[in-house]
Structure formats: C-alpha cells, structure tokens
Amino acid sequence: MAIMITDECINCGACEPECPNNAIYEGGVEWAIADGTHISGAYKLEDGSEVAADQANDPISDDYYYIVPDKCTECVGFHEEPQCAAVCPVDCCVPDPERVESEDILLARKEKLHL
C-alpha cells in the first residue's frame, strides 16, 4: 500500500528529501509525474486515467505535506522501510488503508518511474 501523511503533520519537511521517487510535496504545491523521474509524454495513472508526465496537478493537500500515491513505492526496491516514516518526528507517515498494494505492484511502479 502507498504511504500517506496524516493531518498530524507538523510541516517540518524531513520526509521530502528522503523520498527516492520524489512523491512527497509541501502542502499547496502542485505535483507532476515527471518531477524527479525520467518520465516524459503520456503516463497512465493507477486509476486508468492518462496525464502528460509534466502536467501540473492540483495539490492533494493545501495544509500539510502529502504523498502522491501514483509515485509512492513504499521505498520497495530502494530501502528496507519507507524512509518518510523512518525520519518523521511525529509518526504521521503511515500505510494508506485505501491503497493496499503488493510488493510486485510496488516494484512494477518503481520500474515504470525509473526507466
């Protein structure tokens, strides 16, 4: 499952530089699949919709840091544990119960994001 940041976030920003997928953004900041990846052209999101990789998308949260689920791999293939959770001082980086995903799915996403 993807990791999510709860509303207990204190906006310290410790998590953002730790993400190998550039999936973490400050509240209110737009996101794009291309940010921190080698993706260009069209990209199919997990919900089946297609976006331009460099398309600016609305922030998921305006109030606190957030993780883009379509870019999160829980650090599978990079680290033994999600690095955002490892560095979070208030333990607000937690598994998203709405996005249960297997290791195979997470590894496939990693390969897709990091050509």
N, C-alpha and C positions, 0 to 999 in steps of 0.2 A: 504494500500500500504506500501511497505517497505520504510524505510528511506534511503536516500543516502547522501553522503558528497560531496559537490561541490568543484571545484578547487580553491575556495576562502579560503580553509582550511589553517590555519597558523601552522599546526602541533604542537599544544600546548598539545595534548593528554588528554584534560579534559574529553572528551567523553568516552574514552576506559574503564575506571574502572566503569563507571555508567551503562554499558550495562548488564542487567541480563542474557543475552543469550551468552555472550562472542562473539558477532557478529562483533565487531569493532577491526580492526587491523591497526597497523602502516604501512605506505606505504612501499612496498618491502618485507613485511613479509608474508610467506606462511600461509594458513589457513587450518583448518580441522573441520569437523562437531563435532568431539569428544572434541575439545577444550572447556572446561568449561561446558560440558554436561555429561550425563551418557550413551550416545550412544556408542554402540560397534557393530562390524560386519558391514553388508551392510546397506546402507542408501539411500533411493530414494530421489533425488533432485526434486524440483518443475518442472523442465523441463522433467522429466521422466527418466533421466539417473540415474545410480546407482554407488555409490562410497563406498569405505571402509571408515567407520567413522573416522579412524585415518589416512587416506590418506592425505598427504601434497598436497595442491592445490596451483596453481600459484596465486600470489597476484593480486587483481583486480586493484590496483593502485601501481605504484612504487614511486610516488611523494608525496602523502599525505594520511592521514588516510582514510580507506574505511570501508564500512559495507557490510558483506556477506548477500545478500538478502534471501538466504535459511535459515538463522539463525535469521533474524530480525522479531520481532513480534510487533514492534512499542510500546513495553512495555505493550501491552494489557495483562491483567491478572496479571500484576505486579504493574503498576503505572497508574496514570490518564493521563499522557502525556509522549511522548518519552523523556527519560532522557538525551539522547545525545543532543537533540535540546534545552532542558532546561538549560544545562550548557555551551553550545557553545558560546564563547565570540564574534564570528563574524557571527552567524546565518547561518552557512553553512550546517547544518544538516536539510534537507528538505525532504518532501514526494517525492518519485520517481514516476514520472508520467507514467513510463513504467511498473510499478508493482502495479496496483490498486487491492487491496485485501480487502475482507470483514472482519468484526470482527470475524466471525465464522472461516474463514481460518486462521487468526492470532492466535486465541485461539487453534485451532487444531495443528498448528505448535508448539505452546508453550507446549502443552501436549506431542507431539512427541519428542521434545528436552529434556523435563524434566520428564522422566519416573517416 
